[in-house]
Amino acid sequence: MNPILVTGANSLLGAHVINELIGQGYPVRGLVRENRTMPFADPLLEIRHGDFTSADTLSEALRGCSAVIHVAADTRQDRYGPKAYAAVNVKGTQTLIAMAEKYHLQRIILVGTANAFGYGTRDNPATEVHPFCIPFSRSGYAHSKWEAQQWALGRPAIAGRKLIIVNPTFLIGRFDAKPSSGRIILRGYKRRFVVIPPGGKNFIPAVDAAKAIVAALFRGRDHECYLLGGENLTYREFYRQLCEITGQQSRFLILPRPLLLLAGLIGTLLAHCGVPTALRYNNMRILCLRTYYDNKKAVEHLGLPRTPLKQAMSEAISWFKEAGMLT
């Protein structure tokens, strides 16, 4: 059986995807950057080091593989404008697809972002037909992922090959060594006072997203996108669940929207002066919104599971403790 290449192998989602593939008996080749390690090892897992934006690296990594799941991306929020993300998120993706076609891979799965679609409300959550919109169209990261997605969808169909895009929402789970999205848990764990923004978003257990991604290899439809979402929650509702899990008695301080926007304006001015910061006006505007999504298509086509978010949060907390990231 030929291996499946997973880029960004040591990321939160990449590790879950590899864990799911191994659990189903598939050999995996994981691509990570130099001097980076995996949170686990397995006889079915082969690690390659290198920069996925390099054609030479990809040539070596893709040779002999049957499919590729492209998870790697520049997700930092302290960069300014789409151009800052283009080399990795756009050109890197284009290079990967071109190389995958060169080696005649049968399946290409691109991990995008839910924010490449317009957002909805709790009563009317967004689906894959909602167009990309403000404020995410003004986010350098989201815009770069949308641009890469549009480029991929514009590629001609090739008989015997599937190119599928999955668009996860906010991931929660184990293996978040960086940490990335798990910072939302670390910020509130065992805190007497928790400062939160007024908005909300869709949260998905990383294990569910991984299962759907592996299912997309065989059940996904060519040149289609799938929103991988879970529960639509305000930030306050999210932290209430955290308190129920840990038994902590926290008080919530919801920051007023005007205060967040003012802080964002100051951060934007600092960024223009060369100071790296994620405190940007557009980022603060996003934190004030309730950006909700519908997972119906992924449930029907890919069998997306519906694990309770509390379970994923509990598993993340246990893993953070084992990793010495929580006391």
C-alpha positions in Angstrom: 0.0 0.0 0.0 1.5 3.4 -1.0 1.8 6.0 1.7 -0.4 9.1 2.1 1.5 12.4 2.5 0.4 14.8 5.2 1.9 18.3 5.2 2.0 20.2 8.5 2.2 16.8 10.2 2.9 18.0 13.7 0.1 20.6 13.8 -3.0 20.1 15.8 -5.0 19.0 12.8 -2.1 17.3 11.0 -1.4 15.0 14.0 -5.1 14.1 14.3 -5.3 13.3 10.6 -2.2 11.1 10.8 -3.6 9.4 14.0 -6.8 8.6 12.1 -5.0 7.3 9.0 -2.8 5.0 11.1 -5.8 3.8 13.0 -7.3 2.7 9.7 -4.1 0.9 8.8 -2.8 3.4 6.2 1.0 4.1 5.9 1.7 7.8 6.3 4.5 10.1 5.3 4.5 13.2 7.4 6.2 16.4 6.3 7.4 18.8 8.9 9.8 21.7 9.0 13.4 21.2 10.1 14.0 20.7 13.9 10.3 20.0 14.5 9.0 16.8 16.1 5.8 14.8 16.2 3.8 14.4 19.4 3.8 10.6 18.8 5.6 7.9 16.8 4.3 4.8 15.0 5.7 2.1 12.8 3.3 3.2 10.0 4.6 6.8 10.2 7.6 8.0 8.2 8.8 11.6 9.0 10.3 13.8 6.3 11.8 17.2 7.1 11.7 20.2 4.8 9.9 23.2 3.4 6.7 22.2 1.6 6.9 25.4 -0.5 10.1 23.9 -2.1 9.5 21.9 -5.3 12.6 19.8 -4.5 11.2 18.9 -1.0 7.8 18.1 -2.5 9.4 16.0 -5.3 11.0 13.8 -2.7 8.1 13.7 -0.3 5.4 13.0 -3.0 7.3 10.3 -4.8 5.6 6.9 -4.3 2.5 8.4 -2.6 -1.1 7.7 -3.6 -2.6 10.8 -2.1 -1.8 14.0 -0.2 -3.6 15.9 2.5 -2.3 19.4 2.6 -2.7 20.8 6.2 0.4 23.1 6.4 -0.3 26.8 6.4 0.9 30.1 7.8 -1.8 30.9 10.4 -0.1 33.7 12.3 -2.3 36.7 12.9 0.5 39.3 13.4 1.2 39.7 9.7 -0.2 42.5 7.6 -2.1 42.0 4.3 -2.5 39.1 1.9 1.0 39.5 0.4 2.6 38.5 3.7 0.9 35.1 3.5 1.1 34.6 -0.3 4.4 32.7 -0.5 3.2 30.0 1.9 -0.6 29.8 1.6 -1.0 30.6 -2.1 2.2 29.9 -4.0 3.1 27.0 -1.7 -0.4 25.4 -2.4 0.0 26.0 -6.1 3.4 24.3 -6.1 2.0 21.3 -4.2 -0.9 20.8 -6.5 1.4 21.0 -9.6 3.8 18.5 -8.1 0.9 16.2 -7.1 -0.4 16.3 -10.6 3.1 15.6 -11.9 3.3 12.4 -9.9 -0.3 11.4 -10.8 -1.6 11.3 -7.3 -5.2 10.1 -7.3 -6.4 12.2 -4.3 -5.5 15.8 -3.3 -7.2 17.1 -0.2 -6.6 20.8 0.6 -7.4 22.1 4.1 -8.8 25.5 3.8 -10.7 27.6 6.3 -14.4 28.1 7.0 -13.8 31.8 6.8 -13.4 31.4 3.0 -17.2 31.5 3.1 -19.6 34.2 4.4 -20.8 33.7 8.0 -24.3 33.3 9.2 -26.4 33.5 12.4 -27.4 30.9 14.9 -30.8 30.6 13.3 -29.5 30.8 9.8 -25.9 29.5 9.8 -23.8 29.8 6.7 -23.2 27.0 4.2 -20.8 26.4 1.3 -22.8 28.7 -1.0 -22.3 31.8 1.1 -19.8 34.1 -0.7 -16.5 35.3 0.9 -17.1 38.6 2.6 -15.9 41.4 4.9 -14.3 41.3 7.5 -12.6 38.1 6.5 -11.9 39.4 3.0 -9.7 42.0 4.8 -7.8 39.4 6.8 -4.5 38.6 5.2 -4.7 34.9 6.4 -8.3 34.3 5.3 -7.8 36.1 2.0 -4.7 34.0 1.2 -6.6 30.8 2.0 -9.6 31.9 -0.1 -7.3 32.8 -3.0 -5.6 29.4 -2.9 -9.0 27.7 -2.8 -10.3 29.7 -5.8 -7.2 28.8 -7.7 -7.5 25.1 -6.9 -11.2 25.0 -7.9 -10.3 26.6 -11.2 -8.0 23.7 -12.1 -9.3 21.5 -14.9 -10.8 18.2 -13.8 -8.7 15.1 -14.6 -10.1 11.7 -15.0 -9.3 9.4 -12.2 -8.2 12.2 -9.9 -10.1 14.0 -7.1 -9.2 17.5 -5.8 -11.3 18.2 -2.7 -11.3 21.1 -0.2 -12.3 20.8 3.4 -13.0 24.0 5.5 -12.8 23.4 9.2 -13.9 25.9 11.8 -12.1 26.5 15.1 -10.4 23.3 16.2 -10.2 21.9 19.8 -8.4 18.8 20.8 -5.2 17.0 21.8 -1.7 17.3 20.2 -1.8 21.1 20.2 1.9 21.4 21.0 2.4 24.9 19.6 -0.2 25.7 21.0 -2.5 27.1 18.3 -6.3 27.3 18.8 -5.8 25.6 22.2 -4.7 28.9 23.6 -8.4 29.7 24.1 -8.4 27.0 26.8 -5.1 28.0 28.4 -6.3 31.6 28.7 -9.3 30.5 30.8 -8.2 27.5 32.7 -8.5 27.9 36.4 -8.8 31.7 36.1 -10.8 33.6 38.7 -11.6 36.3 36.1 -11.8 35.5 32.4 -11.8 38.4 29.9 -13.7 37.6 26.8 -14.9 39.3 23.6 -18.6 39.8 22.8 -18.6 37.6 19.7 -18.8 33.9 19.0 -17.8 31.2 16.5 -18.2 27.6 15.4 -16.0 25.1 17.3 -15.2 21.6 16.1 -13.4 18.7 17.8 -10.2 18.1 15.9 -10.8 14.4 16.0 -14.1 14.9 14.1 -12.4 17.1 11.5 -9.7 14.4 11.0 -12.3 11.6 10.5 -14.1 13.7 7.9 -10.9 14.5 6.1 -9.9 10.9 5.8 -13.4 10.1 4.6 -13.1 12.8 2.0 -10.3 10.7 0.4 -12.9 8.2 -0.8 -16.3 9.8 -0.4 -15.6 13.4 -1.3 -16.7 14.8 -4.6 -14.2 16.3 -7.1 -13.8 20.1 -7.0 -16.2 20.5 -4.1 -15.8 22.2 -0.7 -17.0 20.8 2.7 -17.5 22.9 5.8 -16.3 20.9 8.8 -18.1 22.5 11.8 -19.4 21.6 15.2 -21.2 23.8 17.8 -22.0 27.4 17.3 -21.2 29.2 20.6 -20.6 32.6 22.0 -17.2 33.0 23.8 -19.2 33.2 27.0 -20.9 29.9 26.3 -17.6 28.3 25.5 -16.0 29.4 28.8 -19.1 28.3 30.7 -18.5 24.8 29.3 -14.9 25.0 30.4 -16.0 25.9 33.9 -18.4 22.9 34.0 -15.5 20.6 33.0 -13.0 21.9 35.5 -15.3 22.9 38.3 -13.8 26.3 38.4 -15.8 29.4 39.6 -14.9 32.1 37.1 -16.3 35.5 36.6 -16.6 36.7 33.0 -15.6 40.2 31.9 -17.0 40.9 28.4 -15.0 43.6 26.7 -17.2 46.3 25.1 -17.1 46.4 21.3 -15.9 50.1 21.2 -13.0 49.3 23.5 -11.9 46.3 21.3 -12.1 48.4 18.2 -10.1 51.2 19.7 -7.4 48.7 20.8 -7.4 47.4 17.2 -6.9 50.9 15.8 -3.9 51.4 18.0 -2.5 48.0 17.1 -3.0 48.8 13.4 -1.0 52.0 13.8 1.8 50.1 15.6 1.8 47.6 12.7 2.3 50.4 10.2 5.3 51.5 12.3 6.8 48.1 12.0 5.7 46.6 15.3 4.5 43.0 14.9 1.2 42.6 16.7 -2.0 40.6 16.3 -3.9 43.5 17.8 -5.4 44.8 14.5 -8.6 46.6 13.8 -9.9 43.9 11.5 -9.0 41.1 14.0 -10.8 42.9 16.8 -13.8 43.4 14.6 -13.9 39.7 13.9 -13.9 39.0 17.7 -17.0 41.1 18.0 -19.0 39.1 15.5 -20.9 35.8 15.9 -19.7 33.8 12.9 -21.7 30.6 12.7 -21.7 27.8 10.1 -23.7 24.8 9.1 -22.1 21.3 8.7 -25.0 19.5 7.0 -23.1 18.8 3.7 -20.1 17.3 5.5 -22.4 15.2 7.7 -24.3 13.8 4.7 -21.4 13.3 2.3 -18.5 12.5 4.6 -20.2 11.2 7.7 -18.8 14.0 9.9 -19.2 12.9 13.5 -20.8 15.1 16.1 -18.6 14.6 19.2 -19.7 16.9 22.0 -17.3 19.8 22.3 -17.0 19.2 26.0 -15.4 15.9 25.3 -12.8 17.5 23.0 -12.1 20.2 25.6 -11.6 17.6 28.3 -9.2 15.6 26.1 -7.3 18.8 25.3 -7.0 19.7 29.0 -5.7 16.2 29.8 -3.1 16.4 27.0 -2.0 19.9 28.1 -1.4 18.5 31.6 0.5 15.6 30.3 2.7 17.9 28.2 3.4 20.1 31.2 1.5 23.0 29.7 -1.0 23.2 32.6 -0.4 23.0 36.3 
